[in-house]
């Protein structure tokens, strides 16, 4: 068998004038035995070719869209920002994304000049209040899709994108939008459009926003339209021309940019964060969730190479009659999709309506780990990838996370070894959703995941001396953002580590492994009450923000159920 590769550049309707020259796309072709390595190397090459420079931090916080859509106001945003900080202990700097609906005449696209009486004092006052609460103000805008009769289009009708065979402004999909109005696209190559986009960013920056979400920027079939700059349109999607305006202006203004658009490589080097799937939409049902997750998993290799991946919001509640009830399993599944993305983590619910056990699913994603899971069956799955591996190299002990996702209506059984074939045995295992501990020895181990649910296993090789398996306070089971200074001191037979309780966990559990010949003799903390539970679990009550833990051991036989 052989491989036939066909590369095409789409230049429909573009005619070269006599003596005119047009540079086409550049292609990179590589071959190899490891498809994951090839994907990752491709993203690295794209990043180098486009001189991509990303912020170090992957962001987290809250977004207004899924809880209220366009029915937002100042009081709701401020109350939500305040409650987020209260539930997280006032630690960290959460993003507070004021999404679509803030602008005057709610729902109107292209009216970015001001808000209305729902936001007394305007958007500048709101940004200041968010900052005063310890948040990071972020704002939504639609740079090129307009509806109704906004002042800019009235003043500059020539900036509208037009049909190729007429002078008529292009209507979006030939149907009204959600507000019953026809909507239009501006021509991103037109000088007036470029100037207006920069004016919007300067206005947002002056109000105090340093993060902007650029939405409604997917313009399909660009060759069917008439552009001011025909060469720019021919050299790539006009979306790239748009972000060639947005990104330099945002960098100058020290703003961070989220490109809310689902194709990735064409915008390399021109954004900080990028949506990697369609809206999560918790009301759309399991089929939609499965399709969204497939796209998130299959684009894992872009993260921290071309962009910070944005998997869309983490929604954990359903509120009848508008939304169906969300099962515990679906809440775990949604949490794992967002966590495995390694990307932006934004709570999409009304913080006042999220029960504590559901909010804890979100809290245990923080601080953001930032690494992506590899979907190991990406090239084999008949449907959504279901077997994922995420390495946690922080302690140098060979630990790995094995995740299994089930988007079907039937239970599914997996081999644990499928996610960790190279794990050293024996190893300690911990299922992080349930807290069930087990030991892996020779032979195969199977796991069964219920319908529309997920399982997450932490696997840590045994080292021949007491060691930390993991904690229940983070979905990694622990990395240096949560547990650091981990060390075994053989001379004094002491295990030390520090728990960084950055997000107000009222209690924390730590699974401690020790081989035969050792038994715990004492525990010292920085002040938290410590008690042993069955199975070698150390529970801390009311831990401080920085809790130093020292466990001393004696030699001698002991059962784990101390």
C-alpha positions, -999 to 999 in steps of 0.1 A, spaced: 0 0 0 11 36 -6 2 71 4 -10 97 -21 -8 133 -9 -25 161 -28 -19 197 -18 -42 224 -32 -45 262 -29 -79 276 -34 -78 307 -55 -113 306 -70 -122 338 -89 -88 354 -85 -73 366 -118 -37 377 -121 -31 408 -142 -3 407 -168 30 406 -150 14 403 -116 27 377 -91 10 359 -62 28 339 -36 9 308 -26 8 288 6 39 271 20 37 234 29 57 212 52 56 175 47 71 150 72 69 113 78 74 92 109 62 63 130 48 83 159 17 103 147 15 123 180 51 134 177 44 145 141 14 166 152 34 182 180 64 189 157 40 205 131 27 229 158 62 237 168 72 245 132 41 267 127 49 285 159 85 292 148 75 302 113 50 327 126 73 339 155 47 330 181 52 345 215 27 334 241 20 346 276 32 321 302 0 320 322 -31 299 313 -61 318 326 -90 309 347 -121 326 361 -158 331 352 -178 340 321 -213 355 320 -227 339 289 -241 305 298 -259 316 330 -277 347 317 -268 351 280 -277 387 271 -297 393 303 -268 407 323 -263 439 343 -238 455 366 -252 440 398 -252 404 384 -216 407 372 -203 423 405 -222 398 426 -208 369 406 -172 383 408 -175 388 446 -190 353 452 -163 337 431 -137 353 453 -155 344 485 -158 307 475 -122 306 465 -109 324 495 -101 356 477 -69 341 463 -57 343 428 -68 368 401 -98 353 382 -107 365 348 -142 381 348 -154 379 312 -184 402 305 -197 385 274 -222 394 246 -250 416 260 -232 444 277 -235 468 248 -263 494 244 -295 479 229 -286 445 241 -279 419 214 -269 446 189 -238 437 171 -213 464 162 -224 489 189 -193 490 210 -194 527 220 -213 524 253 -235 503 275 -270 513 287 -287 519 321 -282 483 331 -246 493 337 -248 526 356 -215 545 354 -207 526 322 -182 498 315 -152 518 329 -168 518 363 -175 481 360 -139 473 352 -127 493 382 -151 475 405 -139 441 391 -103 451 398 -112 463 433 -126 428 440 -93 412 429 -105 401 394 -92 407 359 -118 425 337 -124 411 303 -148 422 276 -165 407 245 -168 423 211 -178 415 175 -152 433 153 -167 425 119 -202 412 122 -228 440 126 -266 441 126 -293 468 126 -280 502 116 -249 510 138 -234 544 134 -202 531 119 -220 514 90 -241 545 84 -210 566 82 -189 541 61 -212 519 40 -182 513 18 -166 492 45 -192 464 43 -182 432 27 -200 428 -7 -212 401 -30 -188 394 -58 -214 400 -86 -233 429 -71 -229 460 -50 -251 446 -23 -238 442 12 -233 406 22 -260 393 45 -250 367 71 -264 333 59 -294 352 43 -315 349 75 -321 371 105 -301 367 136 -314 359 171 -328 394 174 -347 392 141 -323 416 124 -302 410 93 -265 411 100 -236 420 78 -198 415 78 -173 443 75 -145 439 50 -114 432 72 -92 445 44 -108 479 42 -89 508 59 -120 521 76 -127 486 91 -91 485 104 -93 519 119 -126 511 136 -113 478 151 -83 497 166 -106 524 180 -126 497 197 -95 482 213 -83 516 224 -117 523 240 -117 490 259 -82 496 271 -91 531 283 -120 517 302 -96 494 320 -100 460 302 -68 441 294 -85 410 279 -107 410 248 -128 382 233 -131 387 195 -163 368 185 -183 362 153 -151 363 132 -156 332 110 -162 345 75 -167 314 52 -160 312 15 -140 344 13 -134 341 -25 -171 346 -31 -170 382 -19 -155 414 -31 -128 429 -10 -111 462 -9 -77 445 -9 -79 416 -33 -44 404 -28 -48 402 10 -79 381 5 -62 358 -20 -32 352 3 -53 336 30 -86 338 49 -97 374 56 -99 363 92 -61 365 92 -62 400 77 -86 409 106 -62 396 133 -33 413 116 -51 444 127 -63 432 161 -32 416 175 -5 443 170 -29 469 184 -37 447 214 0 441 220 7 478 219 -22 483 245 -9 454 266 -42 435 261 -46 398 257 -66 384 228 -90 354 227 -98 344 191 -133 329 193 -129 310 160 -126 273 156 -99 269 129 -64 273 143 -33 273 122 -44 302 99 -41 326 128 -7 314 140 12 342 158 -18 365 159 -36 355 191 -29 345 227 -59 322 233 -81 304 209 -113 285 211 -107 250 199 -143 238 197 -179 250 193 -199 263 222 -202 238 251 -239 246 254 -251 224 283 -286 224 271 -278 208 237 -275 171 249 -249 144 249 -244 143 211 -233 179 211 -210 174 241 -194 144 223 -188 164 191 -173 193 211 -151 170 232 -138 153 200 -126 186 187 -110 196 220 -91 163 223 -80 162 187 -64 197 189 -45 191 221 -11 196 203 -18 233 196 -18 242 233 12 262 245 27 260 210 5 281 188 -19 293 215 -34 287 249 -63 264 240 -98 275 251 -122 245 254 -151 269 263 -167 272 297 -171 245 323 -208 243 330 -218 221 359 -255 227 366 -288 223 348 -318 244 358 -352 232 346 -373 241 327 -347 259 305 -320 233 309 -322 196 317 -308 184 350 -272 175 347 -262 142 362 -232 137 385 -215 116 358 -220 143 331 -206 169 355 -175 148 360 -172 142 322 -174 179 314 -148 186 341 -124 161 326 -128 175 291 -118 209 303 -90 197 326 -74 174 299 -74 203 275 -48 220 297 -63 253 287 -84 281 299 -108 272 328 -138 295 330 -169 286 352 -200 291 330 -226 289 357 -242 314 381 -218 310 411 -248 314 434 -265 284 420 -237 259 420 -239 234 449 -207 230 469 -199 195 456 -202 207 420 -182 239 427 -155 216 441 -151 200 407 -142 234 394 -120 243 424 -100 211 420 -89 223 385 -71 252 402 -43 262 399 -43 255 362 -19 226 355 -15 238 319 -4 205 303 -26 186 279 -36 149 279 -28 128 249 -58 111 234 -41 78 229 -69 63 207 -72 94 185 -63 75 154 -83 44 163 -114 57 180 -147 51 162 -162 82 177 -149 103 206 -113 95 219 -118 77 252 -83 68 265 -61 96 277 -26 99 292 -13 129 311 22 129 326 30 147 358 68 151 358 71 174 388 85 149 413 105 127 390 89 95 402 73 83 369 37 92 380 10 94 353 -27 102 350 -49 77 331 -82 91 321 -112 74 305 -142 92 290 -175 76 280 -199 97 259 -222 67 250 -254 55 266 -238 21 276 -211 12 301 -176 8 286 -147 -13 299 -111 -3 294 -77 -17 302 -58 5 326 -26 -5 308 -39 11 276 -31 46 291 1 36 310 18 7 292 53 17 304 44 22 341 68 6 365 52 -21 388 43 -24 415 25 9 417 0 27 439 -33 36 422 -58 62 432 -91 69 414 -94 106 420 -132 110 416 -141 84 442 -109 84 463 -106 46 459 -70 34 465 -56 2 450 -23 -15 442 -11 -25 407 10 -56 404 17 -79 375 -12 -87 351 -39 -66 335 -64 -44 352 -97 -34 338 -119 -4 346 -156 1 337 -170 36 332 -208 41 334 -227 58 306 -220 95 301 -193 95 328 -156 95 333 -128 80 355 -94 95 364 -66 74 378 -34 85 394 -7 58 391 26 62 411 54 36 411 64 23 445 99 36 454 109 13 483 104 40 510 74 61 522 61 85 496 32 107 487 7 90 463 -15 120 459 -40 145 473 -77 149 466 -74 187 463 -64 187 426 -72 166 396 -35 159 390 -34 143 424 -7 169 431 19 189 412 42 217 424 15 243 422 -4 223 449 22 202 467 59 212 466 91 205 486 83 168 485 113 149 499 122 117 517 150 120 543 163 85 548 186 94 577 158 107 599 131 85 582 110 116 575 87 124 546 82 162 541 60 182 518 42 215 517 5 219 508 -3 251 490 -39 257 499 -44 286 474 -81 282 469 -96 278 504 -101 241 506 -117 235 541 -100 201 543 -75 180 524 -66 143 522 -33 129 513 -27 92 504 6 81 518 23 48 506 49 30 526 64 -5 521 66 -33 546 90 -25 574 78 10 580 51 25 601 41 61 608 53 74 641 41 110 642 27 139 621 36 176 624 18 204 605 19 242 605 -13 243 625 -39 222 608 -55 194 627 -42 160 613 -57 126 617 -51 92 600 -80 75 582 -82 39 570 -59 30 541 -30 53 549 -50 85 543 -39 116 562 -67 142 566 -60 178 574 -88 200 588 -88 238 582 -54 239 565 -37 273 562 -27 288 528 8 272 533 8 241 553 41 223 560 37 186 567 63 163 583 56 126 588 81 106 608 83 68 604 96 39 624 107 6 611 85 -24 619 55 -42 604 22 -23 603 -11 -25 585 -22 3 562 -55 8 580 -38 29 608 
